[in-house]
Amino acid sequence: MEGSLKRKLGYFIRYQDVEYEVISQYLTLALRMPSNGKLGQILHQYIQEFLINGIDRIEKTYAPFYSNLNKAVELISNIVKNEKIYYCDKKSEKINGIKIVGQADICTDNFVIEIKSNADLKKVDLMQALIYTFLYEKDVILFLYSIHTGEYTIVKVPFNERNLNSLFEGIKKLSEKEEIL
């Protein structure tokens, strides 16, 4: 997904415009560790390979975080339970002349999961989930997880009329603003 689109939408869509529910949360540290690109890649790869392909990797790369990685797999396994899990296809749609492209991390027949390598909910993450509800026509689970600490937040963004209307209204405002510029 074009990173700037989810950021731009954040200027036009407020938190209260989006229906979402914090399903579960475990936060302990007042001092937050920043998201790290390499650790985020390890988190994504580990969870996807374990849940989708059944590969449990034990290697040097994961050694310091193995316990936290297993906790992440356990948490997501509790969400997906008996669902068939697979890689998400890339989706593309156009609304009001704005092309929306995205590919979530994990799909099931009933919802999609987007993995983030930070336990704090950011508006840009919420905008991405909102976009995925439209692209996949399913509820989206944001799995926000700190590989450093094992802290997490699990957020559900439902595929419903309210959220679609918020997205369409935000894109309409964005396209009107871009026409002016």
DAFEN-V914918 format. One record per backbone hydrogen bond with DSSP energy under -1.0 kcal/mol. NH is the residue of the N-H (numbers start at 0). CO is the residue of the C=O. If there is no record, write none. Layout:
nh	co
NH	CO
NH	CO
This chain:
nh	co
4	1
5	1
6	2
7	3
8	4
10	7
11	8
12	8
16	13
17	14
20	155
22	153
23	153
25	151
39	35
40	36
41	37
42	38
43	39
44	40
45	41
46	42
47	43
48	44
49	45
50	46
51	47
54	48
62	58
64	61
68	64
69	65
70	66
71	67
72	68
73	69
74	70
75	71
76	72
77	73
79	75
80	76
82	79
85	106
90	101
92	99
94	97
97	94
99	92
101	90
105	112
106	85
107	110
111	138
112	105
113	140
115	142
125	121
126	122
127	123
128	124
129	125
130	126
131	127
132	128
133	129
134	130
135	131
136	132
139	156
140	111
141	154
142	113
143	152
144	115
145	150
149	145
151	25
152	143
153	23
154	141
155	20
156	139
159	157
163	159
164	160
165	161
166	162
167	163
168	164
169	165
170	166
171	167
172	168
173	169
174	170
175	171
176	172
177	173
178	174
179	175
180	176
